[in-house]
Amino acid sequence: MPTPVDVTHLSALLRDVGQDLLQTFNATEPIHANDEMMRVFKQLDDHAAEKIRDALAEGYPQIAWLEGELVDGSARSGKATSFWICDAIDGAVQFLRSITSWCITIALVEDGSTTFAMTYDAHRDECFHAVRGEGAFLNGQRIAVNGRKHHARAMLATSQPPFIGDKPGVIEAAGTSLSAMLADAGAVRNLGPTSLQLAYVACGRLDGFWEFGEDTFNCVAGALLVEMAGGRATNAAGEPYGLKSASIVAASEGVWQSVIQTFAAHPGLTREA
């Protein structure tokens, strides 16, 4: 049985951490040197993640904490069947360049299934959350994907995971998929943090989102949001999205079907799924 989650407490926690980050964001000049960006990111991310981790450990001592996205996968894999996944600053590059596209995202995974998700945008004070079997919500109000039937003339979004320079297959898939979508879409944008773009699909602002490359920490919460909002979230081959998926396609049923059909016409895309 899924662990009951105190949504009010967790939304207050993410708002507290998010508003602290927003104060820092507003007081910080853009950082351009890569080494300095990494140093400041680690300092801010560690502090924010520690505050979230400590609060979750106090409230849910039986649930483990999966270490961050920059830790090697073998180092962060363990035997825990229930664990929190957190990206304390999804969109860190934008944050450090004084661009407002960033957010906080957490997800609870139990026995291989995401049962709870929350994404908080401090700039707009918007808190999205989803509970498996109960629905998806924005600031407490139920949300749903929009009813668009096809990706033609649709407003879509895409992104790329960090550090893909040594993954030529992911780079090729990103380019091929963008070309395939641009042939019919009304617009394709990259709005910054992956988790927030997925939340925008869940509430109907975007018609669909896709990405190639392993990006679990940024996708797992958003995938649940889209599913609980009545949409579909799978890999690029149409298989259920999971912790080891190397791609994601999320949209309403009609848009999802047309995107998956388009990708199926390009064998290289399904190979990278």
HELIX and SHEET records of a PDB file:
HELIX    1   1 VAL A    7  ALA A   27  1                                  21    
HELIX    2   2 ASN A   34  GLY A   59  1                                  26    
HELIX    3   3 GLY A   73  ARG A   76  1                                   4    
HELIX    4   4 ALA A   92  LEU A   96  1                                   5    
HELIX    5   5 PRO A  168  LEU A  182  1                                  15    
HELIX    6   6 THR A  194  ALA A  202  1                                   9    
HELIX    7   7 THR A  216  MET A  228  1                                  13    
HELIX    8   8 GLU A  253  ALA A  264  1                                  12    
HELIX    9   9 PRO A  267  ARG A  271  1                                   5    
SHEET    1   A 7 ALA A  64  TRP A  65  0                                        
SHEET    2   A 7 SER A  82  ASP A  90  1                                        
SHEET    3   A 7 CYS A 103  GLU A 110 -1                                        
SHEET    4   A 7 SER A 113  ASP A 121 -1                                        
SHEET    5   A 7 GLU A 126  VAL A 131 -1                                        
SHEET    6   A 7 GLY A 135  LEU A 138 -1                                        
SHEET    7   A 7 GLN A 141  ARG A 142 -1                                        
SHEET    1   B 5 ALA A 187  ARG A 189  0                                        
SHEET    2   B 5 MET A 155  SER A 159  1                                        
SHEET    3   B 5 GLY A 208  PHE A 212  1                                        
SHEET    4   B 5 SER A 247  ALA A 251 -1                                        
SHEET    5   B 5 ARG A 232  THR A 234 -1                                        
END                                                                             
